[in-house]
Amino acid sequence: MSKTAVITGSSRGIGAAVALRLAKDGFNIALNDLNEGMFENNTIVNDIRALGVEAEIFCADVSRYDQCESMVKAIKERFGTIDALINNAGITRDCLMARMSEEQYDTVISVNQKSVFNMMKLAGNVMIKQKHGKIVNLASVAGLYGNPGQINYSASKAAVIGMTKTIAKELGSRNINVNAVAPGFISTPMTDKLTDEQKAKILEAIAMKRYGTVDEIAGVVSFLCSEDSSYVTGQVIEISGGLSM
Ligand code: NAP
């Protein structure tokens, strides 16, 4: 039986690594990002197809419920099932609270938090009918411990943790596992934006004295989408090299 995974924001970074890893695990892959252009200069679609599974791009702004609705319908029509959903799309608009605009706050909440409601509700309904499914939400250590300059981002990721636990309770009896991963500092375009001074300070606090890689996130997501984690739900797995202990 073929199975399908949907990964939001998967043209690059953690999302692209998760897509490739789940393809290696045998999932057909529904890729998503804001527009087709974001896939133009990368080889992810061909890389996934070379593994012997199917890959298709579905463009949508996941902060928009109407766009998620059309996307989930199109994925269901193309692949027949949605067996795993990875809510990965996320943004930062960092700024100390005193200087943060309402727009900076609202945009981050809408992309990082509202999107998770949109996709869990819509793909969750498909999974309820199938009587199985795996949902993995990308939280962050910022949502667990807070981070100066990230009131918007920390709020959105703390909310994702609450949403994960709530929907794990709502959907547990339907054979749907809902978990979150909370990465620390992972080398991606998102963290490339940090200054050298910020990077040095962060490294000091990490027990393993290095940033994580996208593949180290993908490995844990793979476990959460596998039958090896069939009795794991409502959990938040921190992947931070021992940032906070
Ligand atoms: P990234 O490289 O910036 O990739 C995120 C992807 O999501 C980008 O392609 C982005 O497109 C896309 N996206 C943004 N808004 C979207 C929307 N409304 N609809 C659909 N796609 C959208 O980020 P990353 O570092 O791989 O992070 C992936 C996830 O892990 C995020 O949720 C992030 O918060 C979380 N995380 C990352 C780290 C880290 O250290 N990197 C740590 C903790 C948690 P654009 O280029 O247009 O924005």
Boltz pocket constraint, residues with backbone or C-beta under 6 A from the ligand:
constraints:
  - pocket:
      binder: B
      contacts: [[A, 8], [A, 9], [A, 10], [A, 11], [A, 12], [A, 13], [A, 14], [A, 15], [A, 32], [A, 33], [A, 34], [A, 38], [A, 60], [A, 61], [A, 62], [A, 63], [A, 87], [A, 88], [A, 89], [A, 90], [A, 91], [A, 111], [A, 138], [A, 139], [A, 140], [A, 141], [A, 182], [A, 183], [A, 184], [A, 185], [A, 186], [A, 187], [A, 188], [A, 189], [A, 190], [A, 191]]
      max_distance: 6.0
